[in-house]
Amino acid sequence: MRIVRAALSGPRQDPDRPGALALLSDLIWAHARAAHGLEHVRARPTGQGVDLYLFLRAVSEAAAVDQARALLDGARAPLRAHGYRTADHAADALTKEHP
């Protein structure tokens, strides 16, 4: 299991308002496919938005980043519809965390 952190910039309103973090988690789950290897999502508010921690089944850290990038690309439109954005370059938005 690998953990990838995806930083989302978000609306200026409180990202920890009731339901906001659950909504982000639900959006990720709704766009996850088996190939993404998603096992769990944790959303945490930050000063600039929200960090999503994606727990992924992946053979390597590089594969986990690729899977996370594909998952976030698929969820980009609904995330933007709710005021959240990933970095334009996925490599800027994703950092590997130690499993």
All heavy atoms as an XYZ file, in Angstrom:
750
protein
N       0.853     -1.176      0.000
C       0.000      0.000      0.000
C       0.896      1.234      0.000
O       1.889      1.289      0.709
C      -0.891     -0.003      1.235
C      -1.715      1.225      1.375
S      -3.461      1.097      1.055
C      -3.930     -0.433      1.754
N       0.519      2.193     -0.817
C       1.236      3.466     -0.912
C       0.273      4.593     -0.555
O      -0.936      4.478     -0.769
C       1.756      3.695     -2.333
C       2.525      2.561     -2.911
C       3.859      2.401     -2.265
N       4.521      1.214     -2.818
C       5.786      0.975     -2.691
N       6.549      1.795     -2.015
N       6.300     -0.102     -3.207
N       0.814      5.655     -0.032
C       0.012      6.831      0.295
C       0.529      7.998     -0.526
O       1.723      8.297     -0.514
C       0.095      7.175      1.791
C      -0.333      5.979      2.632
C      -0.780      8.398      2.092
C      -0.065      6.152      4.110
N      -0.376      8.645     -1.247
C      -0.037      9.813     -2.047
C      -0.861     10.980     -1.528
O      -2.069     10.854     -1.314
C      -0.342      9.569     -3.544
C      -0.082     10.828     -4.355
C       0.483      8.404     -4.074
N      -0.185     12.100     -1.314
C      -0.883     13.317     -0.872
C      -1.119     14.203     -2.076
O      -0.197     14.511     -2.819
C      -0.064     14.082      0.163
C      -0.775     15.352      0.662
C       0.054     16.097      1.683
N       1.343     16.491      1.162
C       1.570     17.630      0.512
N       0.584     18.484      0.287
N       2.780     17.921      0.084
N      -2.359     14.612     -2.262
C      -2.725     15.531     -3.333
C      -3.220     16.824     -2.697
O      -4.187     16.814     -1.938
C      -3.813     14.922     -4.206
N      -2.540     17.910     -2.991
C      -2.924     19.211     -2.443
C      -3.935     19.870     -3.376
O      -3.678     20.018     -4.567
C      -1.688     20.085     -2.284
N      -5.071     20.252     -2.828
C      -6.097     20.963     -3.581
C      -6.193     22.382     -3.047
O      -6.247     22.586     -1.836
C      -7.464     20.301     -3.417
C      -7.610     18.836     -3.789
C      -9.040     18.380     -3.499
C      -7.254     18.604     -5.241
N      -6.201     23.355     -3.939
C      -6.535     24.703     -3.499
C      -8.050     24.784     -3.520
O      -8.710     24.131     -4.328
C      -5.901     25.753     -4.413
O      -6.360     25.592     -5.740
N      -8.587     25.559     -2.596
C     -10.036     25.539     -2.475
C     -10.648     26.895     -2.276
O      -9.946     27.903     -2.245
N     -11.954     26.894     -2.119
C     -12.659     28.151     -1.903
C     -12.183     28.824     -0.620
O     -11.663     28.172      0.274
C     -14.124     27.734     -1.806
C     -14.158     26.258     -1.723
C     -12.807     25.737     -2.054
N     -12.357     30.106     -0.581
C     -11.886     30.862      0.586
C     -12.682     30.543      1.842
O     -12.217     30.762      2.937
C     -11.942     32.353      0.295
C     -11.021     32.720     -0.851
C     -10.428     34.086     -0.610
N      -9.590     34.460     -1.730
C      -8.288     34.251     -1.769
N      -7.687     33.672     -0.754
N      -7.573     34.621     -2.800
N     -13.891     30.025      1.676
C     -14.663     29.666      2.865
C     -13.995     28.490      3.572
O     -13.157     27.813      3.011
C     -16.105     29.344      2.509
C     -16.241     28.116      1.638
C     -17.232     28.335      0.536
O     -17.253     29.378     -0.073
N     -18.045     27.342      0.274
N     -14.372     28.259      4.771
C     -13.786     27.221      5.617
C     -13.913     25.842      4.978
O     -15.023     25.339      4.822
C     -14.487     27.249      6.972
C     -13.951     26.221      7.938
O     -12.888     25.637      7.664
O     -14.594     26.017      8.976
N     -12.789     25.188      4.619
C     -12.888     23.865      4.008
C     -13.343     22.790      4.989
O     -13.682     21.692      4.583
C     -11.459     23.586      3.526
C     -10.588     24.411      4.394
C     -11.416     25.633      4.745
N     -13.367     23.122      6.267
C     -13.789     22.146      7.273
C     -15.259     22.333      7.646
O     -15.734     21.757      8.611
C     -12.890     22.267      8.508
C     -12.956     21.025      9.385
O     -13.350     19.957      8.883
O     -12.635     21.140     10.573
N     -15.978     23.153      6.859
C     -17.402     23.335      7.155
C     -18.099     21.978      7.031
O     -17.607     21.104      6.329
C     -18.016     24.389      6.251
C     -18.154     23.983      4.819
C     -18.615     25.170      3.967
N     -18.884     24.754      2.622
C     -17.968     24.526      1.694
N     -16.698     24.684      1.988
N     -18.300     24.142      0.485
N     -19.212     21.808      7.707
C     -19.877     20.499      7.694
C     -20.126     19.994      6.269
O     -20.667     20.693      5.428
C     -21.191     20.772      8.419
C     -20.890     21.933      9.311
C     -19.897     22.782      8.543
N     -19.661     18.791      6.023
C     -19.909     18.154      4.748
C     -18.878     18.385      3.661
O     -18.830     17.629      2.704
N     -18.054     19.419      3.765
C     -17.111     19.738      2.688
C     -16.069     18.640      2.496
O     -15.802     18.226      1.360
C     -16.427     21.075      2.953
N     -15.490     18.168      3.574
C     -14.463     17.130      3.459
C     -15.075     15.810      3.004
O     -14.487     15.092      2.185
C     -13.712     16.966      4.774
C     -12.955     18.210      5.244
C     -12.293     17.952      6.594
C     -11.936     18.666      4.219
N     -16.266     15.499      3.492
C     -16.951     14.280      3.057
C     -17.300     14.363      1.578
O     -17.193     13.367      0.846
C     -18.210     14.057      3.893
N     -17.695     15.545      1.108
C     -18.010     15.724     -0.310
C     -16.788     15.434     -1.174
O     -16.876     14.725     -2.184
C     -18.498     17.152     -0.569
C     -18.633     17.517     -2.044
C     -19.816     16.798     -2.660
C     -18.749     19.011     -2.216
N     -15.633     15.944     -0.786
C     -14.413     15.701     -1.554
C     -14.078     14.217     -1.592
O     -13.725     13.677     -2.645
C     -13.248     16.502     -0.976
C     -13.361     18.010     -1.155
C     -12.249     18.713     -0.386
C     -13.338     18.389     -2.619
N     -14.186     13.573     -0.466
C     -13.939     12.131     -0.416
C     -14.919     11.386     -1.323
O     -14.525     10.493     -2.093
C     -14.062     11.643      1.028
O     -13.821     10.268      1.096
N     -16.181     11.761     -1.284
C     -17.190     11.118     -2.129
C     -16.912     11.341     -3.611
O     -17.104     10.434     -4.428
C     -18.590     11.637     -1.787
C     -19.112     11.122     -0.464
O     -18.486     10.193      0.118
O     -20.136     11.654      0.019
N     -16.459     12.545     -3.969
C     -16.130     12.818     -5.376
C     -14.995     11.917     -5.864
O     -15.041     11.403     -6.980
C     -15.736     14.284     -5.563
C     -16.860     15.301     -5.551
C     -16.300     16.720     -5.611
C     -17.812     15.068     -6.708
N     -14.002     11.723     -5.018
C     -12.885     10.850     -5.396
C     -13.381      9.417     -5.563
O     -13.076      8.757     -6.558
C     -11.751     10.940     -4.364
C     -11.140     12.351     -4.364
C     -10.691      9.882     -4.620
C     -10.548     12.789     -5.688
N     -14.157      8.924     -4.609
C     -14.684      7.561     -4.714
C     -15.559      7.390     -5.950
O     -15.523      6.347     -6.615
C     -15.463      7.171     -3.462
C     -14.587      6.667     -2.379
C     -14.324      7.276     -1.183
C     -13.828      5.452     -2.384
N     -13.453      6.517     -0.456
C     -13.125      5.387     -1.162
C     -13.659      4.426     -3.307
C     -12.291      4.331     -0.839
C     -12.820      3.364     -2.981
C     -12.147      3.325     -1.761
N     -16.351      8.401     -6.277
C     -17.251      8.299     -7.423
C     -16.494      8.180     -8.743
O     -17.030      7.637     -9.714
C     -18.173      9.515     -7.468
N     -15.263      8.664     -8.776
C     -14.480      8.628    -10.014
C     -13.377      7.571     -9.995
O     -12.627      7.439    -10.957
C     -13.907     10.017    -10.296
C     -14.984     10.968    -10.677
N     -15.750     11.635     -9.746
C     -15.473     11.304    -11.887
C     -16.648     12.359    -10.375
N     -16.509     12.182    -11.670
N     -13.299      6.815     -8.925
C     -12.270      5.775     -8.818
C     -12.683      4.541     -9.611
O     -13.841      4.121     -9.577
C     -12.047      5.407     -7.354
N     -11.715      3.988    -10.304
C     -11.900      2.728    -11.020
C     -10.941      1.712    -10.422
O      -9.984      2.067     -9.737
C     -11.606      2.921    -12.500
C     -12.593      3.876    -13.135
C     -12.404      3.966    -14.598
N     -13.431      4.847    -15.143
C     -13.483      5.199    -16.383
N     -12.593      4.741    -17.242
N     -14.433      5.998    -16.800
N     -11.165      0.460    -10.712
C     -10.319     -0.600    -10.156
C      -8.848     -0.366    -10.467
O      -7.979     -0.604     -9.623
C     -10.770     -1.961    -10.684
N      -8.541      0.136    -11.657
C      -7.144      0.361    -12.058
C      -6.442      1.409    -11.195
O      -5.214      1.416    -11.112
C      -7.081      0.780    -13.525
N      -7.208      2.269    -10.537
C      -6.600      3.284     -9.667
C      -6.082      2.678     -8.367
O      -5.251      3.279     -7.697
C      -7.597      4.397     -9.355
C      -8.021      5.163    -10.562
N      -9.339      5.470    -10.806
C      -7.322      5.672    -11.603
C      -9.427      6.143    -11.939
N      -8.205      6.264    -12.442
N      -6.603      1.524     -7.979
C      -6.143      0.850     -6.767
C      -6.503      1.558     -5.479
O      -5.865      1.349     -4.445
N      -7.533      2.374     -5.493
C      -7.901      3.151     -4.313
C      -8.462      2.249     -3.218
O      -9.362      1.453     -3.447
C      -8.929      4.222     -4.682
C      -9.315      5.196     -3.584
C      -8.122      6.047     -3.162
C     -10.458      6.085     -4.048
N      -7.901      2.391     -2.024
C      -8.359      1.639     -0.853
C      -9.040      2.545      0.176
O      -9.953      2.124      0.868
C      -7.179      0.932     -0.187
C      -6.610     -0.205     -0.994
C      -7.487     -1.440     -0.960
O      -8.141     -1.685      0.065
O      -7.535     -2.145     -1.967
N      -8.559      3.785      0.287
C      -9.057      4.687      1.328
C      -8.707      6.117      0.936
O      -7.709      6.347      0.264
C      -8.412      4.324      2.675
C      -8.865      5.161      3.816
N     -10.133      5.082      4.346
C      -8.214      6.097      4.535
C     -10.230      5.940      5.357
N      -9.082      6.566      5.490
N      -9.525      7.064      1.381
C      -9.269      8.492      1.164
C      -9.416      9.206      2.497
O     -10.365      8.953      3.239
C     -10.272      9.127      0.175
C      -9.994     10.616     -0.005
C     -10.269      8.414     -1.142
N      -8.492     10.089      2.789
C      -8.584     10.935      3.977
C      -8.419     12.380      3.523
O      -7.464     12.700      2.833
C      -7.487     10.568      4.967
C      -7.349     11.465      6.164
C      -8.349     11.211      7.214
N      -8.252      9.835      7.655
C      -8.830      9.374      8.732
N      -9.527     10.184      9.487
N      -8.728      8.116      9.060
N      -9.348     13.252      3.882
C      -9.286     14.670      3.531
C      -8.992     15.474      4.798
O      -9.634     15.266      5.837
C     -10.599     15.122      2.909
N      -8.021     16.381      4.682
C      -7.635     17.237      5.813
C      -7.574     18.691      5.354
O      -6.955     18.985      4.339
C      -6.248     16.848      6.336
C      -6.139     15.444      6.850
C      -6.690     15.371      8.226
N      -6.458     14.020      8.743
C      -6.928     13.599      9.862
N      -7.645     14.389     10.612
N      -6.708     12.373     10.274
N      -8.178     19.603      6.108
C      -8.101     21.015      5.732
C      -6.684     21.560      5.919
O      -5.958     21.118      6.812
C      -9.082     21.702      6.682
C      -9.224     20.770      7.837
C      -8.954     19.385      7.326
N      -6.305     22.486      5.052
C      -5.019     23.190      5.164
C      -5.293     24.683      5.029
O      -6.426     25.091      4.760
C      -4.042     22.754      4.049
O      -4.539     23.203      2.785
C      -3.830     21.254      4.034
N      -4.269     25.483      5.153
C      -4.419     26.929      5.014
C      -4.822     27.367      3.615
O      -5.465     28.392      3.441
N      -4.467     26.582      2.601
C      -4.769     26.945      1.216
C      -5.906     26.139      0.603
O      -6.292     26.375     -0.527
C      -3.527     26.755      0.330
C      -2.402     27.733      0.610
C      -1.662     27.396      1.897
O      -1.492     26.235      2.227
N      -1.246     28.414      2.625
N      -6.418     25.145      1.304
C      -7.469     24.302      0.744
C      -7.587     23.007      1.512
O      -7.866     23.008      2.699
N      -7.304     21.895      0.808
C      -7.463     20.566      1.404
C      -6.360     19.660      0.881
O      -6.000     19.715     -0.294
C      -8.839     19.966      1.037
C      -8.964     18.526      1.500
C      -9.969     20.806      1.616
N      -5.818     18.846      1.754
C      -4.929     17.765      1.337
C      -5.740     16.482      1.319
O      -6.436     16.162      2.288
C      -3.754     17.580      2.300
C      -2.645     18.583      2.079
O      -2.668     19.290      1.056
O      -1.743     18.649      2.929
N      -5.665     15.773      0.193
C      -6.274     14.451      0.082
C      -5.175     13.420      0.207
O      -4.170     13.490     -0.513
C      -6.961     14.271     -1.276
C      -8.165     15.144     -1.566
C      -8.657     14.879     -2.983
C      -9.276     14.873     -0.560
N      -5.337     12.490      1.108
C      -4.399     11.376      1.245
C      -5.063     10.171      0.596
O      -6.109      9.712      1.047
C      -4.067     11.126      2.718
C      -3.267     12.259      3.299
C      -3.893     13.364      3.862
C      -1.874     12.231      3.262
C      -3.152     14.418      4.379
C      -1.126     13.273      3.781
C      -1.776     14.366      4.333
O      -1.044     15.407      4.833
N      -4.464      9.707     -0.486
C      -4.995      8.593     -1.255
C      -4.189      7.352     -0.918
O      -2.981      7.305     -1.157
C      -4.900      8.898     -2.749
C      -5.523     10.225     -3.196
C      -5.220     10.485     -4.662
C      -7.021     10.231     -2.937
N      -4.841      6.371     -0.357
C      -4.211      5.097     -0.011
C      -4.443      4.164     -1.200
O      -5.595      3.824     -1.502
C      -4.826      4.524      1.261
C      -4.574      5.358      2.487
C      -5.198      6.591      2.654
C      -3.721      4.895      3.482
C      -4.966      7.353      3.790
C      -3.496      5.654      4.620
C      -4.108      6.885      4.768
N      -3.359      3.784     -1.861
C      -3.462      3.065     -3.126
C      -2.707      1.747     -3.100
O      -1.605      1.666     -2.551
C      -2.879      3.930     -4.255
C      -3.478      5.326     -4.406
C      -2.599      6.180     -5.300
C      -4.877      5.224     -4.961
N      -3.286      0.736     -3.739
C      -2.548     -0.498     -4.028
C      -1.707     -0.207     -5.256
O      -2.243      0.094     -6.327
C      -3.510     -1.650     -4.344
C      -4.248     -2.215     -3.185
C      -5.119     -3.412     -3.593
N      -5.759     -3.267     -4.899
C      -6.905     -2.645     -5.141
N      -7.564     -2.096     -4.141
N      -7.416     -2.576     -6.348
N      -0.394     -0.271     -5.102
C       0.500      0.009     -6.225
C       1.805     -0.730     -6.011
O       2.232     -0.945     -4.873
C       0.762      1.510     -6.333
N       2.447     -1.101     -7.114
C       3.681     -1.876     -7.033
C       4.896     -1.011     -6.690
O       5.911     -1.528     -6.249
C       3.942     -2.660     -8.337
C       2.838     -3.675     -8.565
C       4.070     -1.722     -9.526
N       4.784      0.299     -6.887
C       5.904      1.195     -6.587
C       5.363      2.591     -6.294
O       4.184      2.882     -6.562
C       6.867      1.259     -7.776
O       6.241      1.903     -8.874
N       6.239      3.450     -5.781
C       5.833      4.831     -5.548
C       5.500      5.529     -6.856
O       4.543      6.283     -6.944
C       6.921      5.585     -4.789
C       7.031      5.154     -3.346
C       8.081      5.932     -2.571
O       8.848      6.701     -3.178
O       8.131      5.760     -1.347
N       6.288      5.258     -7.895
C       6.033      5.872     -9.199
C       4.672      5.442     -9.741
O       3.920      6.264    -10.275
C       7.140      5.512    -10.184
N       4.346      4.167     -9.589
C       3.043      3.674    -10.042
C       1.919      4.325     -9.236
O       0.877      4.683     -9.794
C       2.978      2.155     -9.918
N       2.112      4.497     -7.939
C       1.095      5.128     -7.097
C       0.840      6.566     -7.539
O      -0.312      7.007     -7.615
C       1.515      5.086     -5.630
N       1.903      7.300     -7.854
C       1.742      8.681     -8.321
C       0.994      8.695     -9.653
O       0.100      9.513     -9.863
C       3.108      9.391     -8.422
C       2.979     10.729     -9.134
C       3.695      9.592     -7.029
N       1.334      7.775    -10.556
C       0.636      7.705    -11.845
C      -0.841      7.386    -11.647
O      -1.713      7.979    -12.290
C       1.271      6.654    -12.748
C       2.622      7.082    -13.290
O       2.950      8.291    -13.236
O       3.361      6.191    -13.775
N      -1.143      6.445    -10.757
C      -2.536      6.078    -10.479
C      -3.285      7.253     -9.868
O      -4.441      7.527    -10.229
C      -2.586      4.870     -9.542
C      -2.134      3.585    -10.188
C      -1.857      2.475     -9.195
O      -0.934      1.720     -9.397
N      -2.635      2.368     -8.122
N      -2.657      7.960     -8.936
C      -3.295      9.116     -8.308
C      -3.538     10.214     -9.337
O      -4.600     10.847     -9.345
C      -2.435      9.636     -7.161
N      -2.564     10.435    -10.214
C      -2.705     11.447    -11.268
C      -3.910     11.111    -12.149
O      -4.720     11.980    -12.456
C      -1.428     11.511    -12.101
C      -1.469     12.572    -13.179
C      -0.202     12.585    -14.006
N       0.956     12.846    -13.163
C       2.062     12.098    -13.158
N       2.166     11.040    -13.936
N       3.073     12.417    -12.383
N      -4.030      9.846    -12.547
C      -5.156      9.430    -13.391
C      -6.491      9.620    -12.661
O      -7.472     10.087    -13.253
C      -4.979      7.981    -13.820
N      -6.524      9.286    -11.397
C      -7.742      9.445    -10.609
C      -8.132     10.914    -10.498
O      -9.291     11.292    -10.726
C      -7.545      8.829     -9.217
C      -8.672      8.982     -8.208
C      -9.992      8.462     -8.749
C      -8.302      8.254     -6.920
N      -7.178     11.774    -10.176
C      -7.462     13.201    -10.045
C      -7.846     13.829    -11.377
O      -8.702     14.718    -11.430
C      -6.265     13.925     -9.435
C      -5.999     13.596     -7.973
C      -4.672     14.180     -7.532
C      -7.129     14.078     -7.095
N      -7.219     13.375    -12.460
C      -7.593     13.885    -13.785
C      -9.058     13.566    -14.080
O      -9.780     14.400    -14.616
C      -6.703     13.293    -14.874
C      -5.313     13.915    -14.905
O      -5.107     14.961    -14.258
O      -4.432     13.338    -15.583
N      -9.502     12.373    -13.717
C     -10.888     11.989    -13.940
C     -11.875     12.764    -13.089
O     -13.024     12.958    -13.477
N     -11.429     13.219    -11.925
C     -12.308     13.949    -11.003
C     -12.149     15.464    -11.119
O     -12.813     16.209    -10.407
C     -12.015     13.517     -9.560
N     -11.309     15.925    -12.042
C     -10.988     17.359    -12.138
C     -12.231     18.239    -12.340
O     -12.402     19.248    -11.653
C      -9.986     17.596    -13.256
C      -9.459     19.011    -13.310
C      -8.408     19.195    -14.393
N      -7.358     18.194    -14.332
C      -6.229     18.312    -13.632
N      -6.023     19.408    -12.922
N      -5.325     17.365    -13.645
N     -13.111     17.893    -13.265
C     -14.282     18.741    -13.539
C     -15.202     18.871    -12.328
O     -15.578     19.989    -11.964
C     -15.040     18.223    -14.766
N     -15.586     17.760    -11.669
C     -16.450     17.939    -10.498
C     -15.746     18.650     -9.338
O     -16.379     19.401     -8.601
C     -16.870     16.530    -10.105
C     -16.095     15.594    -10.941
C     -15.464     16.366    -12.044
N     -14.447     18.431     -9.185
C     -13.720     19.161     -8.146
C     -13.783     20.658     -8.423
O     -14.045     21.461     -7.516
C     -12.262     18.695     -8.067
C     -12.026     17.316     -7.461
C     -10.574     16.892     -7.663
C     -12.387     17.295     -5.982
N     -13.555     21.047     -9.665
C     -13.624     22.468    -10.027
C     -15.028     23.033     -9.856
O     -15.185     24.184     -9.475
C     -13.130     22.672    -11.453
C     -11.633     22.568    -11.542
C     -11.115     22.950    -12.891
N      -9.655     22.903    -12.852
C      -8.890     23.216    -13.853
N      -9.414     23.599    -15.000
N      -7.583     23.147    -13.733
N     -16.032     22.217    -10.146
C     -17.417     22.672     -9.983
C     -17.713     23.038     -8.529
O     -18.582     23.872     -8.265
C     -18.385     21.595    -10.467
N     -16.980     22.437     -7.595
C     -17.151     22.735     -6.171
C     -16.090     23.696     -5.652
O     -15.971     23.900     -4.441
C     -17.139     21.433     -5.362
C     -18.376     20.628     -5.580
N     -19.569     20.899     -4.957
C     -18.621     19.565     -6.392
C     -20.488     20.043     -5.357
N     -19.938     19.222     -6.226
N     -15.301     24.284     -6.557
C     -14.351     25.319     -6.174
C     -12.965     24.830     -5.819
O     -12.163     25.598     -5.297
N     -12.636     23.568     -6.105
C     -11.323     23.023     -5.772
C     -10.523     22.776     -7.040
O     -11.073     22.396     -8.068
C     -11.457     21.717     -4.982
C     -12.061     21.947     -3.629
C     -13.430     21.846     -3.437
C     -11.268     22.311     -2.548
C     -13.993     22.079     -2.194
C     -11.819     22.552     -1.299
C     -13.186     22.443     -1.135
O     -13.740     22.686      0.081
N      -9.228     22.978     -6.954
C      -8.344     22.776     -8.105
C      -7.103     22.012     -7.685
O      -6.569     22.221     -6.609
C      -7.911     24.115     -8.688
C      -9.054     24.917     -9.250
C      -8.553     26.179     -9.929
N      -9.652     27.024    -10.326
C     -10.333     26.886    -11.456
N     -10.010     25.935    -12.290
N     -11.331     27.681    -11.747
N      -6.664     21.152     -8.599
C      -5.364     20.517     -8.446
C      -4.357     21.397     -9.170
O      -4.739     22.270     -9.956
C      -5.353     19.104     -9.047
O      -5.692     19.187    -10.434
C      -6.345     18.190     -8.336
N      -3.090     21.176     -8.940
C      -2.065     21.928     -9.655
C      -2.164     21.599    -11.139
O      -2.575     20.503    -11.523
C      -0.677     21.575     -9.133
N      -1.778     22.545    -11.994
C      -1.824     22.317    -13.436
C      -0.944     21.151    -13.846
O      -1.268     20.406    -14.750
C      -1.411     23.575    -14.189
C      -2.475     24.660    -14.078
O      -3.656     24.312    -13.879
O      -2.124     25.840    -14.184
N       0.186     21.017    -13.190
C       1.072     19.887    -13.453
C       0.925     18.916    -12.287
O       1.255     19.258    -11.161
C       2.527     20.349    -13.559
C       2.718     21.320    -14.675
N       2.640     22.669    -14.504
C       2.957     21.112    -15.995
C       2.842     23.270    -15.662
N       3.041     22.346    -16.583
N       0.428     17.731    -12.577
C       0.133     16.764    -11.506
C       1.342     16.498    -10.624
O       1.202     16.267     -9.442
C      -0.395     15.468    -12.110
N       2.549     16.543    -11.179
C       3.751     16.289    -10.377
C       3.901     17.347     -9.287
O       4.458     17.087     -8.242
C       4.986     16.254    -11.263
N       3.400     18.544     -9.521
C       3.457     19.595     -8.507
C       2.455     19.333     -7.397
O       2.648     19.746     -6.273
C       3.167     20.964     -9.122
C       4.212     21.379    -10.126
O       5.349     20.893    -10.030
O       3.875     22.180    -11.006
N       1.364     18.660     -7.731
C       0.290     18.456     -6.763
C       0.490     17.208     -5.925
O      -0.094     17.074     -4.877
C      -1.054     18.367     -7.485
N       1.307     16.287     -6.407
C       1.427     14.997     -5.752
C       2.800     14.843     -5.118
O       3.819     15.084     -5.749
C       1.229     13.864     -6.765
C      -0.115     13.858     -7.471
C      -0.135     12.792     -8.543
C      -1.243     13.636     -6.485
N       2.801     14.440     -3.865
C       4.060     14.093     -3.203
C       3.891     12.735     -2.561
O       2.828     12.414     -2.036
C       4.456     15.134     -2.138
O       3.402     15.266     -1.214
C       4.772     16.472     -2.766
N       4.920     11.958     -2.592
C       4.861     10.610     -2.025
C       5.061     10.680     -0.525
O       5.916     11.400     -0.030
C       5.921      9.732     -2.668
C       5.690      9.515     -4.155
C       6.891      8.914     -4.788
C       7.818     10.042     -5.149
N       8.914      9.716     -5.990
N       4.269      9.957      0.178
C       4.406      9.828      1.621
C       4.921      8.429      1.909
O       4.722      7.508      1.138
C       3.051     10.038      2.311
C       2.443     11.390      2.075
C       3.121     12.501      2.830
O       3.656     12.251      3.927
O       3.137     13.634      2.333
N       5.563      8.249      3.021
C       6.073      6.929      3.355
C       4.929      6.013      3.746
O       4.094      6.387      4.563
C       7.087      7.019      4.500
C       8.294      7.804      4.117
N       9.234      7.329      3.243
C       8.704      9.037      4.454
C      10.172      8.229      3.083
N       9.872      9.279      3.811
N       4.908      4.799      3.173
C       3.830      3.855      3.504
C       3.923      3.346      4.919
O       4.899      3.400      5.554
C       4.013      2.707      2.507
C       5.304      2.916      1.820
C       5.802      4.284      2.182
